[in-house]
Amino acid sequence: MKTTQSVARGAPGIAARWTSSAKSGVGTALSPACRVWFTLSHGILNEVYYPHVDHACTRDLGLIVCGAAGYFSEEKRHAEHAVDMFEDGVPAYLLTNTAIDGAYRIEKRILVDPARPTVLQEISFNVLKGQVSDYRVYALLAPHLVNSGAGNTAWIGDYKGQQMLFATGTGGVSLALASSVPWVSSSVGYVGFSDGWQQLKSAGRLDPDCQRAEDGNVALTGEIGFSADETRAVLALAFGPSPQEAAYNARASLMAGFDPAAKWYVAGWRDWQQTLLGLDRKGASGLNGYRISTAVLATHRPLGFPGPAVASLSIPWGFSKGDEDLGGYHLVWPRDLVETAGGFLASGAGADALQILAYLRTIQEADGHWPQNAWLDGTAYWDGIQMDECAFPILLADALIRERQLPLERMQTFTPMIERAASFLVRKGPVTGEDRWEEDAGYSPFTLAVEIAALLASADILDTCGMTDAACYLRETADSWNEQIERWTYVSGTDACGRHGVNGYYVRIAPPDVADAASPKDGFVPIKNRSPDETDQPARAIISPDALALVRFGLRAADDPRIVDTVTVIDAELRCDLPQGPVWYRYTGDGYGEHADGAPFDGVGQGRPWPLLVGERAHYELAAGRIDKARALLATLEGSAGAGGLLPEQVWDGEDMADRELFRGGPTGSAMPLVWAHSEHIKLLRSLRDGKVFDMPLQGVERYIKGKTGSSIRSWRFNNKIRSIPSGKTLRVEVLAAALVHWSIDDGKTYQDRETSQNAFGVHVADLPVDGMKPGGSIVFTFFWHEAERWENAEFTIEIVARDIG
């Protein structure tokens, strides 16, 4: 391959940007040998991922059509787009791009070669005005190798006598673009200065002197040799650890042929789809949403790297994001991954869900928690701690047991993982460092529901292993936390209560520690992604559908008056009626979304409605016995899908803004598809078929809704310093190191000492027998730390009250 070539001008090019996140298709081959994934939007290929599903390697690959008198037409901008799948549940696509001016129609069939890392496009160029000879068609490719648009080098070369377009990056990955019809001309250049788009727009032809572009934001362009006799071509975009291997893969795929690859590709998907439960449903669009959702789930995981699945093959608002947004959504979030596993399990793919549990076992941190998000190999990307993510894997194990996909002998291999996760929960909970929206610390109804349900599930699992004392402690902790949910997160007598005629409601989140306040609910919550003058808001003023998790995870009945009142407030303040039906916002004052003028989110913005919340609401309606409402919401969820039946993270709630591609009820610039939303869709279909909420754990229902189990204890810990305890409760002091508790019940006149004892989870516990004290009394205590050989430099006071305050 030649290296002494003329170098294009304009190095290093403009700052690199990604592309639209509003995908109309995603695909890969169901072959363990497959190491490439592709995405589509605006009628063209977008990000292609190689060699792992978390490594984006291109920005896009589209066509430009030029002709006489300066004719210039870019298919992604100047054509109307239609997308169809080869068949239900097979993510191979037929794209039809018809020029708005009526000059041409381009038809593409796109899929992956199951035998090698090559994306194949069969392209037919159909002239609607004039003759083929009146036009020249160019392929324009923007490499962004290994998540980077900068630092790439591109050149024109050949492999075994066949001319190809090459690029390589700093991450040890190369690509080659080859055509079954020889390139007529070709060039490379720096984006914004000398790339093929610039050359064709200004001169109507490619500059043959632009043969190489080094260490920058580069683009490659090749003219496809269409003629009256040859209106079909196959483009092979192949990858490898070296340019030579990428070229080999491209040539091998072309020589093997498009049709054999298509036959193998379709057969693989068809065979897998036939193993799933028959939950098929044709929506109003005529698409089989169930098969699309199952294909989305399976497309977001690497078969050669069993277990993980990324949250989305997209970068939200990618057209405004550069290399600084390294991860986008092509990362593993443990919460999203468990939701994905739930979708697999609901569709009958229990083995796939079990693989996810095994993967989670592998990437669990030594202290028992999981990273906020991570690359496929488990390397943490962000470093937040979200307690629901530490609890969800336990619930996945419980669901697998319930669905008879995890027999006892196999389950015991996961017991150490369960024990470590439960240990982290009881040592660090109930307060979460971040809620499920990754924004605020405190007492979240959603997180509490997941934590408590996971503790009960862990207790059942440990019981089967003979760890009865540990199981008893977990249930006692769950009972105590469950009994305090309302004290932490339920408010009454607020302005919103008066506005909506309710007695009270659950707040979105209450801050973890509020000085000089009777309850966390009296504190303020920082609203992220808003301007400084709109941030800190009273916890009592922030509403969220998150409280529905108390029903979803079996802790509160759907007809509990507190839940019913909360639903009334949610609907009054967060419901948005769109053409497809009602869709809900995440919470009051959410700032994660486009600006009011439609400009992309840039750290501040205005939150938009989330379709996955429609699925969660439908599950609530099903739990309440209102199956007709649940079915209507299923139609709303499916009606929120964008092109190709893909479900977005958010939908637009304003007036149409055609110039920004924002249409009321349609996808915004956030992620699409969102795998979590597709998982919720599958679970809703299964729940409606079964007539009950598919993923509702049973332990809480039996213990709290049916059994009315209360708690005889109240726990004090440094991350949950209770200030009062109801009369009749035992005070349980829980710390993370051996200590002597020095305590008094007579205002310090006399003291008693009690040593802590360490349990199976590394928690040092001392139960203080204060259950006989009357309201009005108080307990004062401090600690002597044995290992440090020092006294705690503070005393803590807890009042005895008639009932819970708050």
KEKELO-668753 format. One record per residue (C-alpha): x, y, z; residue in one letter; residue number from 1. Coordinates in steps of 0.05 Angstrom, whole numbers. Layout:
N
X	Y	Z	a	NUM
...
END
This chain:
806
0	0	0	m	1
29	66	-21	k	2
50	117	31	t	3
84	168	-16	t	4
20	203	-35	q	5
-1	275	-41	s	6
-32	298	25	v	7
-97	337	25	a	8
-99	408	52	r	9
-135	433	114	g	10
-106	389	169	a	11
-131	369	219	p	12
-201	388	195	g	13
-259	417	235	i	14
-276	390	304	a	15
-307	321	297	a	16
-380	310	311	r	17
-423	248	315	w	18
-490	242	280	t	19
-564	236	293	s	20
-586	190	349	s	21
-655	180	318	a	22
-640	113	288	k	23
-687	78	240	s	24
-651	12	244	g	25
-598	-27	282	v	26
-569	-93	262	g	27
-517	-147	271	t	28
-509	-221	253	a	29
-528	-275	303	l	30
-462	-308	295	s	31
-408	-315	349	p	32
-358	-296	295	a	33
-393	-230	283	c	34
-357	-170	311	r	35
-393	-113	276	v	36
-458	-75	290	w	37
-490	-21	247	f	38
-541	34	255	t	39
-584	72	205	l	40
-618	140	201	s	41
-639	188	146	h	42
-633	133	94	g	43
-559	119	105	i	44
-510	79	148	l	45
-490	115	212	n	46
-445	90	267	e	47
-414	22	256	v	48
-384	-13	317	y	49
-323	-58	316	y	50
-293	-102	347	p	51
-340	-93	406	h	52
-409	-64	412	v	53
-381	-6	454	d	54
-330	16	400	h	55
-360	63	349	a	56
-316	66	287	c	57
-354	109	236	t	58
-396	171	235	r	59
-435	155	172	d	60
-432	128	101	l	61
-479	159	51	g	62
-485	176	-23	l	63
-479	242	-61	i	64
-509	248	-131	v	65
-480	300	-178	c	66
-498	320	-249	g	67
-496	374	-302	a	68
-502	448	-287	a	69
-477	440	-216	g	70
-529	389	-194	y	71
-513	366	-123	f	72
-559	322	-82	s	73
-542	288	-16	e	74
-589	230	-3	e	75
-592	240	73	k	76
-613	313	64	r	77
-647	317	-4	h	78
-688	254	-7	a	79
-750	224	27	e	80
-734	161	65	h	81
-771	96	74	a	82
-746	37	116	v	83
-770	-35	117	d	84
-743	-98	148	m	85
-732	-160	106	f	86
-783	-195	151	e	87
-810	-192	222	d	88
-755	-195	273	g	89
-697	-196	223	v	90
-656	-132	227	p	91
-636	-131	155	a	92
-663	-69	119	y	93
-689	-44	54	l	94
-679	31	49	l	95
-713	71	-5	t	96
-689	143	-15	n	97
-728	183	-67	t	98
-700	250	-86	a	99
-746	307	-66	i	100
-736	338	-135	d	101
-757	272	-168	g	102
-690	260	-203	a	103
-672	192	-175	y	104
-689	136	-128	r	105
-637	96	-89	i	106
-654	28	-61	e	107
-608	-6	-11	k	108
-607	-73	23	r	109
-563	-71	85	i	110
-538	-127	130	l	111
-476	-157	161	v	112
-435	-214	132	d	113
-443	-268	186	p	114
-375	-297	168	a	115
-332	-234	178	r	116
-334	-162	204	p	117
-363	-131	141	t	118
-425	-89	131	v	119
-454	-101	62	l	120
-497	-52	23	q	121
-529	-73	-42	e	122
-545	-8	-77	i	123
-591	3	-137	s	124
-590	71	-171	f	125
-654	85	-209	n	126
-659	147	-252	v	127
-728	181	-253	l	128
-708	241	-295	k	129
-660	234	-353	g	130
-610	178	-361	q	131
-559	144	-316	v	132
-503	177	-356	s	133
-529	245	-333	d	134
-508	230	-261	y	135
-448	210	-220	r	136
-457	175	-153	v	137
-406	181	-97	y	138
-399	143	-31	a	139
-376	189	26	l	140
-349	155	89	l	141
-329	190	154	a	142
-286	145	198	p	143
-288	155	273	h	144
-245	97	293	l	145
-252	71	364	v	146
-298	126	389	n	147
-255	182	361	s	148
-265	228	302	g	149
-196	258	312	a	150
-130	225	300	g	151
-150	184	240	n	152
-109	174	178	t	153
-140	158	110	a	154
-112	140	42	w	155
-127	110	-26	i	156
-95	41	-36	g	157
-105	-27	-65	d	158
-108	-99	-43	y	159
-90	-154	-93	k	160
-101	-105	-149	g	161
-169	-80	-125	q	162
-172	-6	-107	q	163
-200	8	-38	m	164
-208	67	10	l	165
-171	58	76	f	166
-169	89	145	a	167
-134	73	209	t	168
-138	103	279	g	169
-100	107	344	t	170
-139	50	375	g	171
-108	-5	333	g	172
-168	-12	286	v	173
-170	-2	210	s	174
-225	-2	158	l	175
-229	-13	84	a	176
-285	7	36	l	177
-290	-33	-28	a	178
-341	-35	-85	s	179
-362	-92	-130	s	180
-363	-40	-186	v	181
-294	-8	-192	p	182
-285	62	-166	w	183
-284	112	-224	v	184
-248	164	-181	s	185
-231	172	-108	s	186
-202	220	-58	s	187
-192	232	16	v	188
-190	297	54	g	189
-199	335	119	y	190
-272	347	139	v	191
-294	418	128	g	192
-236	437	82	f	193
-217	384	31	s	194
-263	325	41	d	195
-303	297	-18	g	196
-366	336	2	w	197
-327	401	-4	q	198
-295	380	-70	q	199
-360	359	-102	l	200
-399	419	-77	k	201
-348	469	-103	s	202
-321	435	-166	a	203
-370	379	-182	g	204
-314	328	-184	r	205
-262	296	-139	l	206
-191	322	-135	d	207
-144	266	-156	p	208
-87	298	-118	d	209
-122	287	-51	c	210
-96	216	-38	q	211
-79	219	36	r	212
-100	255	100	a	213
-62	243	164	e	214
-78	249	238	d	215
-143	288	235	g	216
-218	288	223	n	217
-218	255	155	v	218
-267	231	102	a	219
-261	183	43	l	220
-299	189	-22	t	221
-305	142	-81	g	222
-345	148	-146	e	223
-386	85	-159	i	224
-383	64	-232	g	225
-457	61	-247	f	226
-476	58	-321	s	227
-536	41	-364	a	228
-513	-31	-361	d	229
-493	-30	-287	e	230
-542	3	-239	t	231
-528	-44	-181	r	232
-466	-45	-137	a	233
-447	-76	-70	v	234
-406	-36	-21	l	235
-366	-74	31	a	236
-345	-35	93	l	237
-298	-81	130	a	238
-255	-77	193	f	239
-193	-109	221	g	240
-134	-98	268	p	241
-93	-78	206	s	242
-108	-47	139	p	243
-90	-112	105	q	244
-139	-153	146	e	245
-194	-102	136	a	246
-181	-105	61	a	247
-181	-181	62	y	248
-249	-181	97	n	249
-278	-132	47	a	250
-253	-171	-13	r	251
-274	-238	17	a	252
-344	-213	30	s	253
-351	-185	-40	l	254
-326	-249	-71	m	255
-373	-292	-28	a	256
-431	-250	-52	g	257
-487	-210	-22	f	258
-543	-261	-32	d	259
-508	-319	4	p	260
-492	-273	62	a	261
-564	-249	64	a	262
-590	-320	65	k	263
-545	-339	123	w	264
-560	-274	160	y	265
-635	-281	154	v	266
-635	-354	173	a	267
-597	-340	237	g	268
-647	-288	259	w	269
-707	-329	237	r	270
-682	-390	276	d	271
-672	-350	339	w	272
-739	-314	334	q	273
-774	-382	328	q	274
-748	-402	396	t	275
-785	-345	430	l	276
-855	-341	459	l	277
-909	-321	410	g	278
-927	-252	436	l	279
-931	-223	366	d	280
-972	-160	358	r	281
-985	-117	297	k	282
-992	-46	319	g	283
-1029	11	284	a	284
-968	21	240	s	285
-973	-50	214	g	286
-905	-67	245	l	287
-895	-128	290	n	288
-871	-89	350	g	289
-856	-151	391	y	290
-808	-179	339	r	291
-776	-111	331	i	292
-765	-105	406	s	293
-735	-174	412	t	294
-688	-158	354	a	295
-667	-93	387	v	296
-649	-130	451	l	297
-609	-183	414	a	298
-574	-131	369	t	299
-545	-94	429	h	300
-504	-152	455	r	301
-441	-187	429	p	302
-449	-262	421	l	303
-374	-271	422	g	304
-372	-235	490	f	305
-430	-269	526	p	306
-473	-230	574	g	307
-468	-155	566	p	308
-514	-109	527	a	309
-505	-35	517	v	310
-560	15	532	a	311
-566	41	461	s	312
-526	42	396	l	313
-532	117	395	s	314
-502	181	422	i	315
-557	228	447	p	316
-556	293	408	w	317
-496	264	372	g	318
-496	316	317	f	319
-475	366	371	s	320
-427	320	408	k	321
-354	307	394	g	322
-299	263	420	d	323
-309	288	490	e	324
-372	246	494	d	325
-332	182	491	l	326
-385	134	515	g	327
-451	159	489	g	328
-501	106	507	y	329
-458	48	481	h	330
-439	29	552	l	331
-466	-23	600	v	332
-511	4	655	w	333
-526	-52	705	p	334
-598	-27	713	r	335
-611	-25	639	d	336
-577	-93	632	l	337
-623	-125	683	v	338
-682	-93	648	e	339
-656	-123	583	t	340
-650	-191	617	a	341
-723	-183	639	g	342
-742	-172	567	g	343
-706	-235	546	f	344
-737	-274	602	l	345
-807	-249	586	a	346
-798	-270	514	s	347
-777	-341	534	g	348
-703	-331	522	a	349
-683	-354	592	g	350
-613	-375	570	a	351
-598	-304	547	d	352
-622	-276	613	a	353
-579	-326	651	l	354
-518	-305	611	q	355
-530	-233	634	i	356
-531	-256	707	l	357
-465	-292	696	a	358
-435	-230	665	y	359
-458	-187	724	l	360
-426	-237	771	r	361
-360	-227	734	t	362
-359	-151	735	i	363
-384	-143	807	q	364
-336	-100	848	e	365
-300	-131	907	a	366
-344	-94	958	d	367
-408	-121	926	g	368
-432	-62	884	h	369
-434	-52	809	w	370
-406	7	771	p	371
-454	62	750	q	372
-437	44	679	n	373
-379	8	646	a	374
-345	-15	583	w	375
-357	-88	563	l	376
-297	-111	603	d	377
-325	-82	667	g	378
-280	-21	670	t	379
-321	34	702	a	380
-336	96	661	y	381
-374	140	711	w	382
-361	130	784	d	383
-429	142	817	g	384
-462	93	864	i	385
-535	77	850	q	386
-565	30	900	m	387
-618	5	853	d	388
-563	-20	807	e	389
-533	-57	867	c	390
-601	-90	880	a	391
-627	-106	810	f	392
-580	-165	797	p	393
-609	-199	859	i	394
-679	-190	831	l	395
-655	-219	765	l	396
-632	-281	801	a	397
-699	-285	837	d	398
-736	-278	771	a	399
-695	-333	739	l	400
-710	-378	797	i	401
-784	-361	793	r	402
-784	-377	718	e	403
-747	-442	731	r	404
-686	-420	691	q	405
-639	-424	751	l	406
-641	-492	785	p	407
-616	-500	856	l	408
-549	-531	839	e	409
-534	-475	789	r	410
-562	-421	835	m	411
-511	-439	889	q	412
-456	-416	842	t	413
-486	-346	845	f	414
-495	-345	921	t	415
-428	-309	934	p	416
-450	-254	886	m	417
-518	-249	921	i	418
-485	-247	989	e	419
-436	-192	969	r	420
-491	-151	937	a	421
-536	-158	998	a	422
-477	-139	1042	s	423
-467	-75	1003	f	424
-541	-58	1008	l	425
-545	-66	1084	v	426
-479	-30	1095	r	427
-492	29	1049	k	428
-568	34	1043	g	429
-622	56	1047	p	430
-596	123	1021	v	431
-572	122	949	t	432
-515	164	922	g	433
-554	174	858	e	434
-626	160	839	d	435
-644	119	778	r	436
-640	183	736	w	437
-567	190	758	e	438
-577	258	788	e	439
-592	263	863	d	440
-574	229	928	a	441
-625	212	981	g	442
-687	171	996	y	443
-719	152	930	s	444
-784	112	929	p	445
-760	75	867	f	446
-693	58	897	t	447
-723	39	964	l	448
-772	-8	929	a	449
-716	-43	891	v	450
-671	-47	953	e	451
-725	-76	998	i	452
-749	-126	946	a	453
-677	-148	935	a	454
-664	-158	1010	l	455
-725	-203	1014	l	456
-704	-242	952	a	457
-633	-248	980	s	458
-661	-276	1045	a	459
-698	-330	1008	d	460
-636	-349	968	i	461
-591	-351	1030	l	462
-643	-392	1067	d	463
-637	-446	1014	t	464
-562	-447	1028	c	465
-572	-456	1103	g	466
-552	-384	1121	m	467
-613	-374	1165	t	468
-584	-321	1212	d	469
-561	-278	1153	a	470
-630	-287	1120	a	471
-664	-266	1185	c	472
-623	-202	1188	y	473
-639	-185	1116	l	474
-714	-192	1129	r	475
-709	-150	1193	e	476
-673	-95	1154	t	477
-724	-99	1097	a	478
-782	-95	1147	d	479
-751	-34	1181	s	480
-738	3	1116	w	481
-807	-15	1088	n	482
-841	12	1150	e	483
-805	79	1141	q	484
-818	91	1067	i	485
-874	140	1083	e	486
-833	174	1138	r	487
-778	186	1087	w	488
-817	201	1023	t	489
-892	214	1035	y	490
-917	285	1047	v	491
-984	315	1064	s	492
-1013	385	1073	g	493
-973	415	1015	t	494
-996	465	963	d	495
-1001	408	913	a	496
-1047	370	959	c	497
-1094	430	960	g	498
-1090	440	885	r	499
-1108	369	869	h	500
-1154	351	928	g	501
-1111	295	957	v	502
-1087	279	1027	n	503
-1015	268	1006	g	504
-966	237	957	y	505
-897	207	950	y	506
-842	255	930	v	507
-790	240	877	r	508
-732	240	926	i	509
-716	267	995	a	510
-645	291	1011	p	511
-603	244	1053	p	512
-588	287	1113	d	513
-622	352	1132	v	514
-596	391	1191	a	515
-648	420	1238	d	516
-705	386	1202	a	517
-755	336	1228	a	518
-755	297	1164	s	519
-714	291	1100	p	520
-776	314	1063	k	521
-765	383	1093	d	522
-700	391	1053	g	523
-684	417	984	f	524
-667	376	922	v	525
-617	403	870	p	526
-650	399	802	i	527
-596	380	753	k	528
-591	405	681	n	529
-626	471	697	r	530
-600	542	700	s	531
-572	564	768	p	532
-635	604	786	d	533
-678	542	775	e	534
-639	490	814	t	535
-652	477	889	d	536
-726	462	899	q	537
-764	437	961	p	538
-767	361	961	a	539
-842	367	975	r	540
-852	403	908	a	541
-820	350	864	i	542
-867	297	836	i	543
-847	235	798	s	544
-878	170	772	p	545
-821	134	809	d	546
-868	119	867	a	547
-905	69	823	l	548
-845	23	836	a	549
-874	11	905	l	550
-930	-26	870	v	551
-887	-57	815	r	552
-840	-89	866	f	553
-895	-113	911	g	554
-890	-67	972	l	555
-955	-29	966	r	556
-1023	-48	937	a	557
-1046	-12	875	a	558
-1108	12	912	d	559
-1070	37	973	d	560
-1100	107	984	p	561
-1030	138	986	r	562
-1014	107	919	i	563
-1080	129	889	v	564
-1070	200	913	d	565
-1000	200	885	t	566
-1025	177	817	v	567
-1075	235	818	t	568
-1018	285	829	v	569
-974	251	777	i	570
-1028	256	724	d	571
-1044	328	742	a	572
-971	352	739	e	573
-932	304	694	l	574
-980	276	642	r	575
-973	302	571	c	576
-1027	285	521	d	577
-996	272	453	l	578
-1024	246	387	p	579
-1008	174	408	q	580
-1038	182	478	g	581
-1014	203	547	p	582
-939	202	560	v	583
-906	223	626	w	584
-847	266	646	y	585
-794	239	693	r	586
-805	291	747	y	587
-823	363	761	t	588
-773	412	731	g	589
-732	359	694	d	590
-677	392	652	g	591
-652	333	610	y	592
-678	349	541	g	593
-678	401	486	e	594
-684	475	501	h	595
-751	508	492	a	596
-730	530	422	d	597
-712	459	403	g	598
-637	469	408	a	599
-601	406	431	p	600
-589	391	504	f	601
-521	419	523	d	602
-518	408	598	g	603
-582	447	610	v	604
-650	441	577	g	605
-721	419	589	q	606
-741	347	601	g	607
-789	315	552	r	608
-838	256	561	p	609
-809	185	565	w	610
-846	128	530	p	611
-818	76	578	l	612
-858	110	633	l	613
-920	93	592	v	614
-901	20	600	g	615
-890	28	674	e	616
-958	62	681	r	617
-991	6	642	a	618
-961	-44	690	h	619
-991	-4	747	y	620
-1060	-5	714	e	621
-1053	-80	705	l	622
-1036	-88	778	a	623
-1098	-48	794	a	624
-1140	-96	752	g	625
-1154	-45	697	r	626
-1132	-88	638	i	627
-1168	-45	586	d	628
-1128	16	608	k	629
-1064	-24	606	a	630
-1079	-46	535	r	631
-1094	25	514	a	632
-1027	47	542	l	633
-993	-9	504	l	634
-1020	23	440	a	635
-993	90	464	t	636
-924	60	478	l	637
-922	29	408	e	638
-948	93	378	g	639
-888	129	407	s	640
-840	90	362	a	641
-802	126	309	g	642
-780	102	240	a	643
-771	28	236	g	644
-811	16	299	g	645
-755	37	346	l	646
-774	66	413	l	647
-739	131	433	p	648
-717	154	501	e	649
-759	217	497	q	650
-813	246	451	v	651
-825	317	431	w	652
-880	354	468	d	653
-879	421	432	g	654
-904	447	366	e	655
-873	419	304	d	656
-804	446	286	m	657
-790	416	218	a	658
-722	451	212	d	659
-699	414	275	r	660
-735	349	256	e	661
-778	354	319	l	662
-851	334	310	f	663
-903	330	365	r	664
-905	260	393	g	665
-843	239	353	g	666
-773	224	377	p	667
-728	279	403	t	668
-653	282	394	g	669
-642	236	453	s	670
-627	162	447	a	671
-664	118	397	m	672
-672	60	405	p	673
-671	57	481	l	674
-663	-17	497	v	675
-695	-6	566	w	676
-759	18	531	a	677
-761	-43	485	h	678
-751	-88	546	s	679
-810	-54	580	e	680
-851	-65	517	h	681
-836	-140	517	i	682
-851	-146	591	k	683
-917	-110	582	l	684
-937	-158	526	l	685
-920	-217	571	r	686
-956	-185	631	s	687
-1019	-174	589	l	688
-1016	-246	564	r	689
-1008	-273	635	d	690
-1058	-224	666	g	691
-1008	-203	720	k	692
-945	-162	725	v	693
-891	-207	698	f	694
-831	-182	739	d	695
-865	-168	805	m	696
-827	-203	861	p	697
-872	-245	905	l	698
-839	-236	973	q	699
-863	-166	987	g	700
-934	-181	965	v	701
-938	-239	1015	e	702
-901	-203	1071	r	703
-928	-132	1068	y	704
-992	-129	1027	i	705
-1022	-195	1049	k	706
-986	-207	1115	g	707
-983	-134	1139	k	708
-914	-149	1169	t	709
-886	-92	1210	g	710
-820	-81	1245	s	711
-799	-82	1317	s	712
-734	-44	1305	i	713
-709	23	1282	r	714
-638	27	1256	s	715
-589	84	1268	w	716
-528	89	1223	r	717
-482	144	1201	f	718
-516	150	1133	n	719
-585	148	1165	n	720
-582	185	1232	k	721
-653	178	1256	i	722
-673	232	1305	r	723
-734	197	1335	s	724
-759	127	1348	i	725
-831	106	1362	p	726
-844	80	1432	s	727
-842	4	1433	g	728
-786	-4	1382	k	729
-717	-32	1395	t	730
-661	15	1374	l	731
-611	-21	1329	r	732
-544	15	1323	v	733
-507	-6	1260	e	734
-436	15	1245	v	735
-380	-11	1200	l	736
-326	-23	1252	a	737
-324	-56	1320	a	738
-345	-8	1374	a	739
-371	-2	1444	l	740
-437	36	1447	v	741
-438	82	1508	h	742
-511	102	1520	w	743
-557	136	1569	s	744
-633	142	1577	i	745
-632	193	1634	d	746
-600	254	1603	d	747
-529	229	1617	g	748
-537	216	1691	k	749
-520	143	1682	t	750
-492	105	1623	y	751
-493	34	1599	q	752
-444	0	1552	d	753
-459	-51	1498	r	754
-409	-82	1450	e	755
-427	-88	1377	t	756
-424	-156	1344	s	757
-406	-167	1271	q	758
-455	-204	1227	n	759
-446	-242	1162	a	760
-448	-177	1121	f	761
-393	-139	1157	g	762
-443	-96	1196	v	763
-428	-86	1270	h	764
-495	-87	1307	v	765
-518	-70	1377	a	766
-591	-74	1396	d	767
-608	-25	1453	l	768
-670	-48	1493	p	769
-708	18	1494	v	770
-775	-12	1474	d	771
-803	1	1544	g	772
-789	76	1543	m	773
-847	124	1541	k	774
-857	182	1492	p	775
-820	244	1514	g	776
-757	208	1535	g	777
-692	207	1497	s	778
-631	165	1485	i	779
-561	194	1483	v	780
-502	153	1457	f	781
-432	155	1430	t	782
-379	104	1409	f	783
-311	79	1429	f	784
-276	52	1367	w	785
-234	-8	1386	h	786
-188	-11	1326	e	787
-173	64	1327	a	788
-173	64	1404	e	789
-211	130	1407	r	790
-278	158	1426	w	791
-325	188	1374	e	792
-321	263	1382	n	793
-396	272	1385	a	794
-459	249	1421	e	795
-523	230	1385	f	796
-593	241	1412	t	797
-657	204	1393	i	798
-725	223	1419	e	799
-778	173	1439	i	800
-843	191	1404	v	801
-913	162	1401	a	802
-908	148	1327	r	803
-863	162	1268	d	804
-851	236	1254	i	805
-860	255	1182	g	806
END
